[in-house]
Amino acid sequence: MIDTILFDLDGTLLPIAMDDFERVYFNGLGNHFQDIIEPEKLFGMLHRSMQVMVENTEKISNEKVFMDAFATYIAAEDLAMYQARFMDFYLSGFDALKTVITPNPWMREAITLLKTKQYNLIVATNPLFPKLAIDKRIEWAGFDVSEFSYVTDYEQNHYCKPHLQYYEEILSDNKLKPEQCLMVGNDPFEDMIASKLNMTTFLIEDHVIERDNPIPAHHQGSYEDFYEFVKQLPTHQKEQ
C-alpha cells in the first residue's frame, strides 16, 4: 500500500514554468558575478559543470562533482572565492525568483490533506542546487520544509534525474520499498521514469515539460485533479 508521496519541486510543488525559472535565475546570477567574469562565459562554465554532475553515476556527492568540474575552468586559487560568491547569491540575489511565483492553492490543500491522512512526504527535486536554494523554493511555494521528512539537495545526494540510482538512493535513505511510493512530477521522462522501479506515478500537467521520450504515467491531470485524487486516497493509522 502506498504510504509515501514523492514530489518534484519546480513545476510541481512550485508552480513555475522552467523558461521563467531559467530566465530570472541566469539573469540574477550574471549580475552577481559580472564584476569578475562575463555572464556568457560564466553560463558556459556552469552548463558544462552541471552536465558533468547530471551524467555522474559514481557515489560522489553532487556538490563535489560540480565543484571539481567547475574548478577545471578557473585558477585553483580562485575556487574558494567563487564558492563564497555562489553562496552569497543564494542568500540574496536568488530571491528575485520569488517575484515570478504564485503558490498554487490546490497543491497546498493536497499537502495539508495528505498530512492529515498520515502520509510520509518527500521532496524529490533534481539535486542540482544547495540545500539553501531548495529550502527557499519550498517556502516560496507556500510550504514549510518541516512538512517533509526528506528533501534531496546537492550536498547530501550523489545522483541526478533521470538516473534510477537517484530514486534508489531516496528509497535506501528512507528504508522504503518502491511499492510504497507515489512519484508526483511534471516531467514525463525524468519524473515518470520512477515507474521503472515499480513506483506509482502521477503527472502534473499544468507546467508539463515537453519530451520526445515520455514515459506513460499511471495517473495524470491538473493540480485540481491531483487534489481530487488525494481525496480518494485511504487514511493511514498513526503509529502509536
GUZA-183585 format. One record per residue (C-alpha): residue in three letters; x, y, z. Coordinates in steps of 0.2 Angstrom, whole numbers, plus 5000, padded with zeros to 4 digits. Each point is the difference from the previous one (the first is absolute). Layout:
<atoms>
ALAXYZ;...
</atoms>
This chain:
<atoms>
MET500050005000;ILE500650174996;ASP500550105015;THR501350124994;ILE499850144987;LEU501550074990;PHE499950174993;ASP501050084987;LEU500250195004;ASP500250124985;GLY498449994990;THR499249885012;LEU500050065018;LEU500650174994;PRO498950064986;ILE501250084988;ALA500449974981;MET501949954998;ASP500250144987;ASP499650135013;PHE501149915013;GLU501550004988;ARG499750174994;VAL500050085018;TYR501349885007;PHE501350034987;ASN499750194999;GLY500250015019;LEU501549895000;GLY500850104986;ASN499850165009;HIS500749935016;PHE501649954991;GLN500250134987;ASP501450095009;ILE501149854998;ILE499549914985;GLU498950034984;PRO498349925003;GLU500049904984;LYS501749925004;LEU499349965018;PHE498549924993;GLY501049894988;MET501149945015;LEU498449975010;HIS499149904987;ARG501549894996;SER500349975019;MET498249965003;GLN500049884985;VAL501449915009;MET499049995016;VAL498449944991;GLU501049864991;ASN501049945015;THR499649825006;GLU501349995013;LYS499650015019;ILE500750175001;SER499050155007;ASN499350114987;GLU500850155008;LYS501749924998;VAL499749954982;PHE499450174995;MET501450105009;ASP501449884993;ALA499350034983;PHE499850185002;ALA501850015007;THR500749954984;TYR499550174992;ILE500850115013;ALA501650035009;ALA500249895016;GLU500250155011;ASP498350074994;LEU498949855004;ALA499750055018;MET499550184994;TYR498849934988;GLN499249885013;ALA499750145012;ARG499350114986;PHE498849864995;MET499449985018;ASP499850195001;PHE498950004985;TYR498949865007;LEU499850115016;SER499450154991;GLY500050024981;PHE499149834998;ASP498550085009;ALA499550094983;LEU499249834995;LYS498750035013;THR499250144989;VAL499549874987;ILE499249885012;THR498249995005;PRO499649855012;ASN498749884994;PRO498549985012;TRP499649824994;MET501749945004;ARG500050085017;GLU498349925003;ALA500749834994;ILE501550015012;THR499050055015;LEU498849854996;LEU501449884997;LYS500750055017;THR498349975008;LYS499949834992;GLN501749965008;TYR501049994984;ASN501950015000;LEU500550154988;ILE501750014991;VAL500650144989;ALA500949914985;THR500750154991;ASN501449984988;PRO501550035012;LEU500950134989;PHE500050145014;PRO500550025018;LYS498849975014;LEU499850195003;ALA499450024982;ILE498849855001;ASP499350055017;LYS499650174994;ARG499049944985;ILE499049885011;GLU499650155011;TRP499550114985;ALA498849874995;GLY499150025016;PHE500749865010;ASP501149975015;VAL501549894998;SER499549915016;GLU498549934991;PHE501149894991;SER501049855007;TYR501450014987;VAL500550134987;THR501349964987;ASP501550134997;TYR501750004993;GLU500949995016;GLN499349835006;ASN499549914984;HIS501149924987;TYR499049984984;CYS498850104989;LYS498449974990;PRO499749904989;HIS501249875007;LEU499149865010;GLN501450015013;TYR499250175005;TYR498449925004;GLU500949855008;GLU501050115011;ILE498450085007;LEU499249835003;SER501649945009;ASP500250165011;ASN498249995005;LYS499949805002;LEU498650004987;LYS499449874987;PRO499550074983;GLU498249935002;GLN499850125015;CYS500350154989;LEU499050124989;MET501150124989;VAL499250164996;GLY500850114987;ASN499850104984;ASP501449924990;PRO499349854989;PHE501849934999;GLU501050055015;ASP498649985013;MET499049864992;ILE501549894998;ALA499849965018;SER498749874994;LYS501549904994;LEU500349965018;ASN498249955002;MET499550175008;THR498250074996;THR500150164991;PHE498950164998;LEU500450134986;ILE499550185004;GLU499550084984;ASP499950185004;HIS501950034997;VAL500449844991;ILE501749994991;GLU499949954982;ARG501049844997;ASP500449904984;ASN500149845011;PRO498650015013;ILE499649865011;PRO498149965003;ALA499450055017;HIS498949905011;HIS498950155003;GLN500150184994;GLY499050165000;SER500050185007;TYR500450065017;GLU498250005004;ASP499949824993;PHE501449955011;TYR499150075015;GLU498449904996;PHE501249854998;VAL500750035017;LYS498250015007;GLN499749824995;LEU501649935008;PRO499749905016;THR500550075017;HIS501449915009;GLN500049975018;LYS501250095011;GLU501349895008;GLN499950005018;
</atoms>
